[in-house]
Amino acid sequence: MTVHHMSCEMLQHSAADQPSDATTNAVLELLEKHRWSTKLAIVLAALASSYGKYWLIAQLCLTNPLAFSLAAIKGMSDSTKFTIMLNHRSKALRYLLEKMVSVTKCVMEFEILPLQYVTLDYDAMAMMKTQIHIASYWVIRSSVACASQITSMIASRFERAKAMPAAWELWSLVQKITYIYAGLSTKFDAFNQQIESKVYLRLLNLFEEVHVDNHDVLYTLFALKDDFPLRDSFSQKKVGVDVLKNKVVIIFISRMDEYPEKLLLIIQQSRNKSLTTSEEPYEIVWLPINFSAEVGERTHNQIADMIPWYSISEPSKVSPSVMKFIQQVWHFKGDPMMVVLDSYGKVLSLDAFDMIAIWGPKAYPFTISRERELWEEQSWTMNLLLDDIDPLLSYWMEDGKIICLFGSNDLGWVRELTKRMKDISEAGIRVELIYVGSKNFEQTRNILTRVMDEELSNYLSHININIFWLRLDSMQSSRLRLGYAIESDSITREINSLLTYDSVSTGWLLVSEGTSTEIFKLVGNEVLEYLSHFQLWGERVRKQGFLNALRKSLDPSSTTEPCDYSIITPFSESSDGVAVCKKCKSLMERHVMYQCGAC
């Protein structure tokens, strides 16, 4: 049964001057195979189609030749009179349509209630279903009455003596539908409150139970009101929670009314990294926490199209009890969080956002023990800071170039720094200077524009600058949560210092060479001062290396005593022959030692 077919049937029966009851019964027979919410949706769509079509023709026929011809074909001999008659009844029609839509929404919402969570007695359920049948009947009968009035106006059978009764018929139906809706909505609210209370209690117990798989947990979280709650980012089709069965599931929970910088960070990390296995043993599901009419379906769809994971296709269908559980038990406060569930639905981590932001899939299985293990393996290096944010930077590090990251919101300082660095580069030193901005995105945007326009240095894109600083935030949050104190831990202290420098206008510079495990830091005017003395210490770069030559220019006393450090390393053809002294940090000379094999 199509909407057009139903529209024609309603107008045909109305034109035959059949009683409203007979026409209503005929419509019900045509729709007998559909459930009640579908019946109402088809009838209302048919009425809206008929009403809107004739109203549009009547409005345009005096100025549009096509509309004039259509008016003649449809028997609207006096379009002006038709418009006047519609205006007389427009207020009653508007109120009636609004109430009919409200009843229809209530019926639809009742039909998708997860009634399996509530034990209801037979009489209560029978009474509710009876009320739904009665409400549906009167919505259809009211639609028939509206269609009948449209056909009478088209045929120009409008008489002044009959105008008032016709309008009163509509107002009486408004009162009838309003009364029905009040009773139906009260009963629905009572049912819904019982169900939501049961769902919340079920959630509290669900994560304490042992399950054979994760189906029950995922179904309760996502699928109580929708059998196909997920949207597949690749096929763009709706799918059920079975696609996540026996997999680790990461629920990415975030607000929709803020620009999704952190969402972009996780997208970047998930795209840039891959596990050694051909199929990742986990899936990510995006759950927007505050979907509303104000934010809009369009915004939701735009973000869902952007992410490479599953997402909740209709967030409004997620149970309010699930949202309450996320806020009260999982402690969602507004910042994005990533809850990790194992293949049995057990919570592995209440928030793995930081470790995923830092390491991506390498943090699998995203437990706190794995997070601590990764930090114990980590040093304060350029690899940690940049982490494939830009593939070109990774290539430069592998190529052994000197990488200099800098940030400042002082354009004069930036220009002076880039001038001195160009002098060093022209001296034959393979150095790459990269602007990474600051967390103050507005000021960064202005400086970045000047850096680009004046070709002052290399730079990260605006998105990658955001990612750089968000990862630093995650590093600080992760280490502090694990108990690494700023006072006693060098990595935490260095992270904190960068974030502190960002809060002031002072510029800073980080220097590292190739894949070295050492980073050298300069701040403010001392950066410009020591780089301006390059002619004095630059001649030592070839022997000592750029970092060590720069360091010794800051601390000349470190060169007064000769260093006697040595190390014996087995020969390897793949070795590049470069080693840094652990004592004085200079480049070490290479000597070959032979040992008799008979010893």
PAKE-458969 format. One line per 2 residues: number of its first residue (from 1); for each residue x, y, z of C-alpha. Coordinates in nm, 2 decimals, padded with zeros to 4 digits, always signed. Layout:
! PAKE-458969
NUM = X,Y,Z  ...
END
This chain:
! PAKE-458969
1 = +00.00,+00.00,+00.00  +00.17,+00.32,-00.12
3 = +00.10,+00.67,+00.02  -00.03,+00.78,-00.32
5 = -00.27,+00.49,-00.34  -00.41,+00.56,+00.00
7 = -00.45,+00.93,-00.08  -00.66,+00.84,-00.39
9 = -00.87,+00.59,-00.19  -00.95,+00.84,+00.08
11 = -01.05,+01.11,-00.17  -01.25,+00.86,-00.38
13 = -01.46,+00.74,-00.08  -01.51,+01.10,+00.03
15 = -01.63,+01.21,-00.31  -01.89,+00.93,-00.31
17 = -02.05,+01.09,+00.00  -02.01,+00.77,+00.21
19 = -02.05,+00.80,+00.59  -01.72,+00.86,+00.78
21 = -01.75,+00.53,+00.96  -01.78,+00.34,+00.63
23 = -01.48,+00.51,+00.48  -01.28,+00.46,+00.80
25 = -01.36,+00.09,+00.80  -01.26,+00.07,+00.43
27 = -00.92,+00.23,+00.50  -00.87,-00.01,+00.79
29 = -00.94,-00.31,+00.56  -00.68,-00.19,+00.31
31 = -00.42,-00.16,+00.59  -00.51,-00.47,+00.79
33 = -00.17,-00.63,+00.74  +00.02,-00.34,+00.89
35 = +00.07,-00.27,+01.26  -00.10,+00.02,+01.41
37 = +00.18,+00.27,+01.39  +00.24,+00.19,+01.02
39 = -00.14,+00.24,+00.95  -00.13,+00.58,+01.11
41 = +00.19,+00.69,+00.93  +00.05,+00.59,+00.59
43 = -00.28,+00.77,+00.65  -00.12,+01.09,+00.78
45 = +00.12,+01.09,+00.49  -00.17,+01.04,+00.24
47 = -00.36,+01.33,+00.40  -00.06,+01.56,+00.40
49 = +00.00,+01.48,+00.04  -00.36,+01.56,-00.06
51 = -00.38,+01.87,+00.15  -00.04,+02.01,+00.05
53 = -00.09,+01.94,-00.32  -00.43,+02.13,-00.35
55 = -00.31,+02.41,-00.13  +00.00,+02.46,-00.34
57 = -00.20,+02.46,-00.66  -00.45,+02.71,-00.52
59 = -00.17,+02.94,-00.41  +00.01,+02.94,-00.74
61 = -00.26,+02.91,-01.01  -00.31,+03.28,-01.05
63 = +00.06,+03.34,-01.13  +00.18,+03.01,-01.27
65 = +00.04,+02.87,-01.60  +00.12,+02.51,-01.50
67 = -00.06,+02.55,-01.16  -00.36,+02.70,-01.35
69 = -00.38,+02.40,-01.59  -00.35,+02.16,-01.30
71 = -00.63,+02.34,-01.12  -00.86,+02.30,-01.42
73 = -00.77,+01.93,-01.45  -00.84,+01.86,-01.09
75 = -01.18,+02.04,-01.10  -01.08,+02.34,-00.89
77 = -01.30,+02.57,-01.09  -01.27,+02.86,-00.85
79 = -00.93,+02.85,-00.69  -00.99,+03.18,-00.51
81 = -01.29,+03.04,-00.33  -01.09,+02.72,-00.25
83 = -00.82,+02.93,-00.08  -01.08,+03.13,+00.12
85 = -01.25,+02.81,+00.24  -00.91,+02.67,+00.34
87 = -00.83,+02.99,+00.53  -01.16,+02.96,+00.72
89 = -01.07,+02.62,+00.84  -00.69,+02.65,+00.86
91 = -00.66,+02.70,+01.23  -00.88,+02.40,+01.31
93 = -00.70,+02.19,+01.05  -00.36,+02.29,+01.20
95 = -00.46,+02.20,+01.55  -00.62,+01.87,+01.44
97 = -00.31,+01.77,+01.24  -00.08,+01.85,+01.54
99 = -00.29,+01.63,+01.77  -00.30,+01.34,+01.52
101 = +00.08,+01.35,+01.48  +00.12,+01.35,+01.86
103 = -00.10,+01.04,+01.90  +00.08,+00.87,+01.61
105 = +00.42,+00.93,+01.78  +00.29,+00.79,+02.11
107 = +00.17,+00.47,+01.93  +00.51,+00.44,+01.76
109 = +00.70,+00.48,+02.08  +00.48,+00.23,+02.26
111 = +00.54,-00.03,+02.00  +00.92,-00.01,+02.03
113 = +00.92,-00.03,+02.42  +01.13,-00.32,+02.54
115 = +00.84,-00.48,+02.72  +01.05,-00.79,+02.80
117 = +01.20,-00.60,+03.10  +00.86,-00.54,+03.27
119 = +00.62,-00.79,+03.41  +00.27,-00.65,+03.33
121 = -00.05,-00.82,+03.42  -00.28,-00.93,+03.13
123 = -00.56,-00.67,+03.21  -00.32,-00.38,+03.21
125 = -00.17,-00.48,+02.88  -00.51,-00.55,+02.72
127 = -00.64,-00.20,+02.84  -00.34,-00.03,+02.69
129 = -00.38,-00.21,+02.35  -00.75,-00.12,+02.35
131 = -00.66,+00.25,+02.40  -00.42,+00.23,+02.12
133 = -00.69,+00.08,+01.89  -00.94,+00.34,+01.98
135 = -00.68,+00.62,+01.94  -00.58,+00.49,+01.60
137 = -00.94,+00.46,+01.49  -01.01,+00.82,+01.57
139 = -00.69,+00.94,+01.40  -00.79,+00.76,+01.08
141 = -01.15,+00.89,+01.11  -01.03,+01.24,+01.15
143 = -00.81,+01.21,+00.85  -01.11,+01.09,+00.65
145 = -01.31,+01.39,+00.77  -01.03,+01.62,+00.65
147 = -01.01,+01.45,+00.31  -01.39,+01.48,+00.28
149 = -01.38,+01.85,+00.34  -01.10,+01.89,+00.08
151 = -01.31,+01.71,-00.19  -01.62,+01.92,-00.11
153 = -01.42,+02.24,-00.15  -01.27,+02.11,-00.48
155 = -01.62,+02.05,-00.61  -01.71,+02.41,-00.51
157 = -02.00,+02.28,-00.30  -01.92,+02.54,-00.04
159 = -02.23,+02.72,+00.10  -02.22,+02.99,+00.36
161 = -02.49,+02.81,+00.56  -02.27,+02.50,+00.58
163 = -01.94,+02.68,+00.66  -01.99,+02.69,+01.03
165 = -02.09,+02.32,+01.08  -01.79,+02.22,+00.87
167 = -01.56,+02.42,+01.09  -01.73,+02.29,+01.41
169 = -01.68,+01.93,+01.28  -01.31,+01.99,+01.28
171 = -01.30,+02.15,+01.62  -01.51,+01.87,+01.77
173 = -01.25,+01.63,+01.63  -00.97,+01.84,+01.78
175 = -01.13,+01.80,+02.12  -01.18,+01.43,+02.08
177 = -00.82,+01.36,+01.97  -00.69,+01.59,+02.25
179 = -00.88,+01.39,+02.51  -00.76,+01.06,+02.37
181 = -00.40,+01.18,+02.35  -00.41,+01.29,+02.72
183 = -00.52,+00.95,+02.84  -00.28,+00.76,+02.60
185 = +00.02,+00.97,+02.69  -00.04,+00.93,+03.06
187 = -00.06,+00.55,+03.03  +00.25,+00.55,+02.80
189 = +00.45,+00.76,+03.05  +00.37,+00.51,+03.33
191 = +00.47,+00.22,+03.12  +00.79,+00.39,+03.01
193 = +00.89,+00.48,+03.36  +00.85,+00.12,+03.48
195 = +01.06,-00.01,+03.19  +01.34,+00.25,+03.23
197 = +01.37,+00.16,+03.60  +01.40,-00.21,+03.52
199 = +01.65,-00.14,+03.24  +01.87,+00.06,+03.48
201 = +01.86,-00.21,+03.74  +01.94,-00.46,+03.47
203 = +02.25,-00.26,+03.36  +02.37,-00.24,+03.72
205 = +02.36,-00.62,+03.75  +02.47,-00.69,+03.39
207 = +02.83,-00.59,+03.43  +02.86,-00.80,+03.75
209 = +02.75,-01.12,+03.58  +02.96,-01.37,+03.38
211 = +02.85,-01.41,+03.02  +02.93,-01.66,+02.75
213 = +02.97,-01.37,+02.50  +02.90,-01.00,+02.47
215 = +02.56,-01.02,+02.30  +02.34,-00.95,+02.61
217 = +02.56,-00.65,+02.71  +02.56,-00.49,+02.37
219 = +02.19,-00.56,+02.31  +02.10,-00.39,+02.64
221 = +02.32,-00.09,+02.56  +02.22,-00.03,+02.20
223 = +01.93,-00.25,+02.07  +01.64,-00.22,+02.32
225 = +01.44,-00.01,+02.08  +01.60,-00.09,+01.75
227 = +01.70,-00.44,+01.62  +01.96,-00.28,+01.38
229 = +02.10,+00.00,+01.59  +02.45,+00.03,+01.43
231 = +02.56,+00.20,+01.11  +02.84,+00.04,+00.92
233 = +03.08,+00.32,+00.80  +03.18,+00.12,+00.49
235 = +02.85,-00.01,+00.35  +02.64,+00.28,+00.51
237 = +02.38,+00.01,+00.61  +02.21,-00.05,+00.94
239 = +02.33,-00.37,+01.11  +02.26,-00.55,+01.44
241 = +02.49,-00.60,+01.73  +02.58,-00.95,+01.61
243 = +02.86,-00.80,+01.40  +03.04,-00.72,+01.73
245 = +03.00,-01.07,+01.88  +03.31,-01.22,+02.04
247 = +03.51,-00.90,+01.97  +03.66,-00.64,+02.20
249 = +03.44,-00.34,+02.17  +03.54,+00.02,+02.24
251 = +03.25,+00.26,+02.30  +03.36,+00.61,+02.20
253 = +03.12,+00.84,+02.40  +03.12,+01.21,+02.31
255 = +02.90,+01.52,+02.29  +02.77,+01.64,+01.96
257 = +02.74,+02.01,+02.03  +03.12,+02.07,+02.04
259 = +03.37,+02.06,+01.75  +03.51,+01.71,+01.75
261 = +03.88,+01.77,+01.77  +03.93,+01.47,+02.00
263 = +03.73,+01.26,+01.76  +03.96,+01.37,+01.48
265 = +04.26,+01.26,+01.69  +04.12,+00.91,+01.74
267 = +04.04,+00.89,+01.37  +04.40,+00.98,+01.29
269 = +04.54,+00.73,+01.53  +04.32,+00.45,+01.41
271 = +04.40,+00.52,+01.04  +04.77,+00.57,+01.08
273 = +04.84,+00.24,+01.27  +04.76,-00.12,+01.20
275 = +04.82,-00.45,+01.39  +05.03,-00.73,+01.25
277 = +04.72,-00.95,+01.21  +04.50,-00.91,+00.90
279 = +04.19,-00.85,+01.10  +04.18,-00.62,+01.41
281 = +04.03,-00.81,+01.71  +03.83,-00.51,+01.82
283 = +03.58,-00.26,+01.69  +03.49,+00.10,+01.78
285 = +03.14,+00.22,+01.82  +03.06,+00.59,+01.83
287 = +02.78,+00.68,+02.08  +02.68,+01.05,+02.09
289 = +02.56,+01.12,+02.44  +02.34,+01.43,+02.39
291 = +02.15,+01.39,+02.06  +01.88,+01.65,+02.04
293 = +01.67,+01.83,+01.78  +01.88,+02.14,+01.84
295 = +02.20,+01.96,+01.73  +02.01,+01.79,+01.45
297 = +02.03,+01.47,+01.25  +02.23,+01.64,+00.98
299 = +02.52,+01.71,+01.22  +02.51,+01.35,+01.34
301 = +02.51,+01.21,+00.99  +02.81,+01.44,+00.89
303 = +03.02,+01.30,+01.18  +02.90,+00.94,+01.11
305 = +03.01,+00.97,+00.75  +03.35,+01.09,+00.86
307 = +03.44,+00.82,+01.11  +03.58,+00.48,+00.99
309 = +03.39,+00.27,+01.26  +03.04,+00.17,+01.36
311 = +02.81,+00.44,+01.50  +02.47,+00.45,+01.65
313 = +02.24,+00.52,+01.36  +01.96,+00.67,+01.56
315 = +02.08,+00.80,+01.90  +01.73,+00.91,+02.00
317 = +01.64,+00.54,+02.02  +01.91,+00.46,+02.28
319 = +01.73,+00.41,+02.62  +01.74,+00.70,+02.86
321 = +01.85,+00.45,+03.12  +02.16,+00.38,+02.92
323 = +02.24,+00.75,+02.91  +02.18,+00.77,+03.29
325 = +02.41,+00.47,+03.35  +02.69,+00.62,+03.14
327 = +02.67,+00.94,+03.34  +02.63,+00.80,+03.69
329 = +02.82,+00.47,+03.67  +03.08,+00.53,+03.40
331 = +03.11,+00.90,+03.52  +03.08,+01.07,+03.18
333 = +03.13,+01.44,+03.25  +03.13,+01.59,+02.90
335 = +03.48,+01.51,+02.78  +03.51,+01.22,+02.52
337 = +03.58,+00.89,+02.68  +03.64,+00.54,+02.54
339 = +03.50,+00.24,+02.74  +03.66,-00.09,+02.65
341 = +03.45,-00.41,+02.68  +03.62,-00.75,+02.63
343 = +03.46,-01.03,+02.41  +03.25,-01.13,+02.71
345 = +03.11,-00.78,+02.78  +03.33,-00.72,+03.08
347 = +03.47,-00.37,+03.13  +03.85,-00.37,+03.07
349 = +03.89,+00.00,+03.10  +03.65,+00.28,+03.19
351 = +03.84,+00.53,+02.98  +04.11,+00.42,+02.73
353 = +04.10,+00.75,+02.55  +04.45,+00.86,+02.66
355 = +04.63,+00.55,+02.57  +04.46,+00.52,+02.23
357 = +04.53,+00.89,+02.16  +04.90,+00.82,+02.24
359 = +04.97,+00.48,+02.09  +04.66,+00.38,+01.88
361 = +04.61,+00.01,+01.82  +04.95,-00.06,+01.98
363 = +04.78,-00.01,+02.31  +04.56,-00.32,+02.26
365 = +04.40,-00.48,+02.47  +04.38,-00.13,+02.63
367 = +04.41,-00.23,+02.99  +04.58,-00.02,+03.26
369 = +04.86,-00.28,+03.28  +04.92,-00.24,+02.91
371 = +04.93,+00.13,+02.95  +05.19,+00.11,+03.22
373 = +05.39,-00.14,+03.02  +05.40,+00.10,+02.72
375 = +05.52,+00.39,+02.93  +05.80,+00.17,+03.09
377 = +05.93,+00.11,+02.73  +05.90,+00.47,+02.64
379 = +06.17,+00.75,+02.64  +06.14,+01.12,+02.59
381 = +06.19,+01.13,+02.21  +06.07,+01.29,+01.89
383 = +05.91,+00.97,+01.80  +05.69,+00.99,+02.10
385 = +05.60,+01.35,+02.03  +05.53,+01.32,+01.66
387 = +05.42,+00.96,+01.63  +05.35,+00.96,+01.26
389 = +05.13,+01.27,+01.28  +05.30,+01.37,+00.95
391 = +05.47,+01.10,+00.74  +05.72,+01.35,+00.61
393 = +05.86,+01.41,+00.96  +05.89,+01.04,+01.02
395 = +06.09,+01.01,+00.69  +06.32,+01.30,+00.80
397 = +06.39,+01.13,+01.13  +06.47,+00.80,+00.97
399 = +06.70,+00.99,+00.73  +06.90,+01.12,+01.02
401 = +06.81,+01.49,+00.98  +06.81,+01.73,+01.27
403 = +06.45,+01.79,+01.37  +06.36,+02.12,+01.54
405 = +06.01,+02.17,+01.67  +05.92,+02.52,+01.78
407 = +05.62,+02.71,+01.91  +05.54,+03.07,+01.99
409 = +05.26,+03.33,+01.95  +05.51,+03.61,+01.90
411 = +05.55,+03.67,+01.53  +05.87,+03.87,+01.58
413 = +06.03,+03.59,+01.77  +05.93,+03.34,+01.50
415 = +06.08,+03.55,+01.23  +06.41,+03.59,+01.41
417 = +06.43,+03.22,+01.49  +06.37,+03.12,+01.13
419 = +06.63,+03.36,+01.01  +06.90,+03.21,+01.23
421 = +06.80,+02.86,+01.14  +06.83,+02.94,+00.77
423 = +07.19,+03.06,+00.84  +07.26,+02.72,+01.00
425 = +07.10,+02.53,+00.71  +07.31,+02.73,+00.46
427 = +07.62,+02.62,+00.64  +07.54,+02.26,+00.53
429 = +07.37,+02.13,+00.84  +07.08,+01.91,+00.76
431 = +06.82,+02.07,+00.98  +06.44,+02.09,+00.94
433 = +06.25,+02.35,+01.14  +05.88,+02.27,+01.20
435 = +05.62,+02.51,+01.35  +05.38,+02.33,+01.58
437 = +05.19,+02.63,+01.72  +05.02,+02.62,+02.05
439 = +04.69,+02.52,+02.22  +04.56,+02.88,+02.16
441 = +04.42,+02.79,+01.83  +04.31,+03.14,+01.73
443 = +04.66,+03.28,+01.78  +04.81,+02.98,+01.62
445 = +04.59,+03.03,+01.31  +04.72,+03.38,+01.27
447 = +05.09,+03.28,+01.31  +05.05,+02.98,+01.09
449 = +04.91,+03.19,+00.81  +05.21,+03.42,+00.83
451 = +05.45,+03.12,+00.84  +05.29,+02.99,+00.53
453 = +05.26,+03.32,+00.34  +05.62,+03.42,+00.42
455 = +05.76,+03.07,+00.38  +05.94,+03.10,+00.71
457 = +05.97,+02.73,+00.79  +05.80,+02.39,+00.77
459 = +05.48,+02.35,+00.97  +05.21,+02.11,+01.07
461 = +04.86,+02.16,+00.93  +04.61,+02.32,+01.16
463 = +04.44,+01.98,+01.22  +04.78,+01.82,+01.30
465 = +04.87,+02.11,+01.54  +04.55,+02.03,+01.73
467 = +04.64,+01.66,+01.73  +04.99,+01.74,+01.86
469 = +04.86,+01.93,+02.16  +04.58,+01.70,+02.24
471 = +04.82,+01.41,+02.25  +05.04,+01.61,+02.49
473 = +04.73,+01.66,+02.71  +04.67,+01.28,+02.70
475 = +05.03,+01.21,+02.78  +05.01,+01.43,+03.09
477 = +04.68,+01.29,+03.20  +04.79,+00.93,+03.15
479 = +05.12,+00.96,+03.34  +04.96,+01.16,+03.63
481 = +04.68,+00.90,+03.66  +04.94,+00.62,+03.68
483 = +05.13,+00.80,+03.95  +05.43,+00.95,+03.77
485 = +05.49,+01.27,+03.96  +05.62,+01.59,+03.80
487 = +05.88,+01.64,+04.07  +06.04,+01.30,+04.03
489 = +05.97,+01.18,+03.67  +06.16,+01.34,+03.38
491 = +05.91,+01.26,+03.10  +05.62,+01.40,+03.30
493 = +05.82,+01.70,+03.38  +05.91,+01.76,+03.01
495 = +05.54,+01.72,+02.91  +05.43,+01.96,+03.17
497 = +05.69,+02.22,+03.08  +05.57,+02.22,+02.71
499 = +05.21,+02.27,+02.82  +05.33,+02.54,+03.06
501 = +05.52,+02.72,+02.78  +05.21,+02.72,+02.57
503 = +05.02,+02.92,+02.83  +05.26,+03.22,+02.78
505 = +05.39,+03.40,+02.48  +05.75,+03.28,+02.53
507 = +05.89,+03.08,+02.24  +06.05,+02.74,+02.28
509 = +06.26,+02.50,+02.07  +06.31,+02.13,+02.08
511 = +06.61,+01.98,+01.89  +06.68,+01.61,+01.82
513 = +06.89,+01.43,+01.56  +06.75,+01.15,+01.36
515 = +06.60,+00.87,+01.57  +06.81,+00.98,+01.87
517 = +06.67,+00.91,+02.22  +06.78,+01.26,+02.33
519 = +06.60,+01.59,+02.30  +06.76,+01.93,+02.37
521 = +06.54,+02.22,+02.48  +06.58,+02.60,+02.46
523 = +06.34,+02.86,+02.58  +06.27,+03.22,+02.49
525 = +06.56,+03.46,+02.42  +06.82,+03.20,+02.49
527 = +06.71,+03.02,+02.17  +06.80,+03.33,+01.96
529 = +07.12,+03.40,+02.17  +07.29,+03.07,+02.13
531 = +07.18,+03.02,+01.76  +07.33,+03.36,+01.69
533 = +07.67,+03.22,+01.81  +07.67,+02.94,+01.56
535 = +07.99,+03.06,+01.39  +08.17,+03.00,+01.72
537 = +08.04,+02.65,+01.79  +07.94,+02.53,+01.45
539 = +08.29,+02.41,+01.35  +08.26,+02.14,+01.62
541 = +07.94,+01.99,+01.47  +08.12,+01.75,+01.24
543 = +08.31,+01.59,+01.52  +08.08,+01.62,+01.81
545 = +07.74,+01.62,+01.64  +07.49,+01.91,+01.63
547 = +07.33,+01.84,+01.97  +07.65,+01.80,+02.16
549 = +07.81,+02.10,+02.00  +07.51,+02.31,+02.09
551 = +07.52,+02.18,+02.45  +07.88,+02.25,+02.50
553 = +07.84,+02.60,+02.37  +07.60,+02.65,+02.66
555 = +07.83,+02.48,+02.91  +08.20,+02.53,+02.80
557 = +08.32,+02.38,+03.13  +08.21,+02.04,+03.01
559 = +08.49,+02.03,+02.76  +08.78,+02.10,+03.00
561 = +08.85,+01.74,+03.10  +08.90,+01.46,+02.85
563 = +08.65,+01.17,+02.84  +08.78,+00.81,+02.87
565 = +08.45,+00.64,+02.81  +08.46,+00.34,+02.57
567 = +08.23,+00.05,+02.48  +08.29,-00.27,+02.28
569 = +08.01,-00.35,+02.04  +07.99,-00.66,+01.81
571 = +08.04,-00.58,+01.45  +07.73,-00.57,+01.23
573 = +07.70,-00.49,+00.86  +07.37,-00.31,+00.92
575 = +07.53,-00.07,+01.17  +07.57,+00.29,+01.06
577 = +07.89,+00.33,+01.27  +07.75,+00.62,+01.47
579 = +07.75,+00.61,+01.85  +07.70,+00.88,+02.12
581 = +07.90,+00.88,+02.44  +07.68,+00.82,+02.74
583 = +07.91,+01.02,+02.96  +07.98,+01.34,+02.76
585 = +07.73,+01.30,+02.48  +07.99,+01.35,+02.20
587 = +08.01,+01.14,+01.89  +08.24,+00.85,+01.95
589 = +08.53,+00.75,+01.73  +08.52,+00.41,+01.58
591 = +08.81,+00.16,+01.62  +08.83,-00.20,+01.50
593 = +08.95,-00.46,+01.75  +09.06,-00.81,+01.65
595 = +09.07,-01.10,+01.89  +09.23,-01.44,+01.84
597 = +08.97,-01.70,+01.78  +09.19,-01.97,+01.95
599 = +09.17,-01.79,+02.29
END
